[in-house]
Structure formats: structure tokens, C-alpha cells
Amino acid sequence: MADVTRAPAAAVFELRGVTRSYRVGVADIQALRGIDLDLLEGEFVVLLGASGSGKSTLVNIMGGLDRPTAGTVRYHGLDLAQASDAELTAFRRRSVGFVFQFYNLVPGLTALENVQLVTELAAEPMPAREALERVGLGTRLDHFPAQMSGGEQQRVAIARAIAKRPEVLLCDEPTGALDCDTGIVVLDALAQANRDLGTTTVVITHNAVIAGMAHRVIRLSNGAVSAIAVNAVRQAPASLRW
């Protein structure tokens, strides 16, 4: 079912002049080159670009996992580029949920217990059972990761990320290790969290077909924003054909 784009109200992130360089041997690698970008409350953003375009570096900086070489990264007024390690830790714990290509579940814990690891640290968490039900795993609570498919494990990872009710959900190639049909199920879980919880969601991908489900599509090339497109109507994930 199509979903008309809503108008997000305010900026969650404000990035200005963000650069990131790395020293490799005698060479300087420019991963980001002067990024200016706002991410808005409640929107679903897809970051597109080839490998090496700077997508993961950008998301790591927004998530407080990395710092820019120059520029400002403001999250509701807090400049993450200048924040202390303690402030970044508090920011990640309180405000951000992460979903990566690989699920990073604890093998010896059930799905429910994997999600509970996060809820025990959050200030006002969603019950772990509810988070798993939201991603369609209400009947798999007591299963261990080895007893679950890749798509089910990724949905546990999504449940774990949304259980602390983050304002921001950052997803780095969340369907990269999955087949097409399973990937659609995972995308549907992310889209559902965005609609129901109002979580600002950023999904990194190299697959242009996924772009149809986003409010905005931001293309990166050689460490810079090369294009931004706005979708007037969002496509439901089930309509995707990879």
C-alpha cells in the first residue's frame, strides 16, 4: 500500500562542512568532503552510493562511533564533533539504535534475552516481547540464533534496536547478507518501526530499488552528496523487485 510522504517537523541532525580523512601509509584518504545535510524528525532516508562513497563513514559519525576531521554534527544542539567520550556514550545509549549487515546476536541467549540486554540499559524501554512482536517474531521468543534463519536473526537485531525507543535508527546494509524475499521482510520491519514509532531512520544500501520506500534519497559519490531526491509517494516494501 502506498504511503503519502508526511512533512517532518524539525531537524534531528544538522551537519555542516563535515570532512573525514584517514592516513594510510603516506597517503591521505578523504572519506568525506564537506557534507552539508539535515536529517528531519520522523523521516525515512536511504543513502545510496557505490562502495567507498562515504556512506558508512557518514553514518558512523552521526551515530557517535567516529568523529569528523572538521565540521559540525549537531544533534538537537549537541555538537557530536566536540562532545566528550562520556557524552557520546550517553548519546548512543539513549538516542540511537544500530542495525548492521551482520546481526551480532549473542549465540547463547534466546531472541527474548538478546533484546532484554538492551532494555536493561535503556531509560524507558519497550518490553522485549513487544519489540519482537512488532517485527513478527512473537512465536520465536525462546529460540536461539542458531535455530533461526538469517532474516529472523536480522529482525531480532531490529527488535533489539527499537526496544530502547531510540529517536534515530541507523542501518548499514541491513539486507546485504539476505536473499531478496527475506530482505523485503526485513525492510518491512524497518518501515513499520518508522511509521509506528516515528523513529528517524537512515538505511545505507547500494541497491537503488530500495529507494522507493524512502521519504528522501541521498546519493553519495566520492565522499560528497551528489544528489537528493524527494519521493512524493512512498512504495511499500512488499512492492519492491530487486
N, C-alpha and C positions, 0 to 999 in steps of 0.2 A: 504494500500500500504506500502511495506517495505521501510525503510529509512536507508541507509548505514550510519554507525557512522562516524561523522566528527571528526577531530583531534582538540580539543580545544587548544588554543594557550598558555594561561598563567594561573597562579593560581590566583583566586579571593580571596580565603581563604587559609591560612596556619595555621593549628592547630598543636601544639607540646606539648606533655605531659599534656594534658588538663584533669583535675580531677574536680569533683564536689561532695561535701559531704554535708549532712544535719544532723542537730542534732534533733532527735525526742526523747524527754524524756531523758533517759540516754544512748540511743543508737546512734551511728554514722551510717548514711546510705550513702553508696558510690554509687552515681548515675552514675558517670563516673570514669573510672580507666585508666588514661594515654592514652588519644586518640591522635594519630598522623595521620593527614589526610590533604590532599589538595583537594579543590574543584576548578574545572577549568572553565575558561570562556566559556560560551555558552553550557555547558553540562547539561544533564538531569540525575539527580541522584535519585535513590529510596533507602530509608533507610528501611530495613526490621528488624523485631525483635519482640519478644513477649512483652506483657505489662510489664513495669518495666525494660526493657533492656537499657534504657537511650536515646531513640530516641528523645523524646520531650525535654529533658534537653539539649541535644546537639544542637538542632535547636534553642531553646531559647537563648542559648549562642551565636550562630552565628548571630542571629537577634538582639543582643544587649538588649534582655529582661532580661537576667540573666548574672551573672559573674562567671567565674570558680573559684574554690578554689585555684587552682595552674595551671601553664602552660601559654602558649601564644596563642592568637587567632588573627592573623594578617589579616586585610582586606586591601589589597593594601598598606601594610606597617604600617597601624594604628593598634596598639595592643589594641583590644577592652577590654582586661582584665584590662588594665591600664588607659583606656580613662576616661575622666570626664563625669559626667552626661550630661552636655551640648553637648559634643562630641558624646555621644551615641544617644541623641535625634536627633541631626543633621544627624547622620548616618542612623537611622531608617527612618527619614523623606525623605532623599534624595535617598537612595540606596536600600531599602528593601521593598518588597511587601509581605504581610502576607495573607494567606488563612487558616482558621481554619475549624474544623469539623462543627461548628455551625456558621451561616452566619453573625451574628452581624450587621444586617442592621437596620437602623432607621425606625421604623414602619410607622411614619407619613410622610415619604418622598417617592417620586416615585423612580423607578430604576435610572432614569437620575439624580435626585437630590442626591441620595446616592453616586453615582460616583462623582458628582461635588464637594462633600465635600472634596474629596482628591485632585482634580485638582486645587482647590483654594489654596492649601498649597504647591503644587509642583512647582519647578522652571521652567521646560519646559514640562508641562503635555500634554498628548494626549487628544484631545477633548472627553468629556464624551460620546457623541453619538458614536464616532468611537470605543471607547473601548467596548461599549455594542454591536455594530455591529460585532466586532471581535469574540464575544462569542455567536453570533446567536440570539441576543435579540433586534435587530433593530426595531421590531414591538411592543416591550413591554416597551418602554421608559417611558410612563406615568402611568404604573401600580404600585400599592403599593405592598409591600411584601406579605400582606395577600391575594392578588389577584394572586399570583404566586405559582407554585409548588416548592418543595424543591430543585429540580435540577435547576430551573430557578433562585431561590434565591442564590444558590451557584455560578451560573455563573455571577450574579450581583456582588457577592463578588470578583470573579476573575477579572471582568472588573474594579472594584474599585482598585484592587491591581496593575493591569498593567497600569492603566491610568497615573500614575506618572512616567512611563517608568523606573522602577527600574532595576538595574543591577542584583539583586538577588530576586527570588521568593521562599518563604519558605511556604510549605503547610503541615499542620499537620492533617492527616487523612481526606482529603477533601471529600472523598466519604463515610465516615464512617456512616453517617446518611441517606444514599440514597440506593434505590434498585439497582439491578445490571445494568439494562438498562440505568437508569438515571446516574449512576456512570460512565458509559462509555462515555456518552455525556460530562460530566464534565472533565474527563481525556482528551478527545479530545481537549477541550478548552485550557487546560494547555499545551498539546503537541503543539498545534498550536501557542501559545504565545512563547514557547521555540524556535520553528522553525522560526517564522516570526520576532521576536524581539531580538533574541539572548540572552534572559534572562537566566542566570544560575538558574536552577530550582531544588529544593530539595523537594521530596514528601515522607512524612512518611506514612507507611502503615504496616499492619500485613499480608496483602494479597500477597502471593508470585506470583500470576498470573500477577499482575501489573508490575512485574519486567521486562517483555519482552519489554516494551516501553522505557526503560532507556538506556542511554549510559553505566552507571555503576550501579551496585547493591552492596550496602554496608550493610552487616549484622552485627547487634549489639547483643551481648549477655552478660548479667551481667555487663553492663557498659563499655564494651570493643569491639573493632572491631574484629569480629571473622572471617570474610571472605570478600573479594572484588572480584566481577566478572565483566568482561567487555563483553558487547554484541556486537558481530561483526555486527549484523543486528538488527535494532530496529523494533518491531512489531507495526503496527498502533493500536490505542486503540480499534477500531471497531472489531478487530480480537480477542479481549480478551473474554474468557469464564470463569466466576467466579464460 
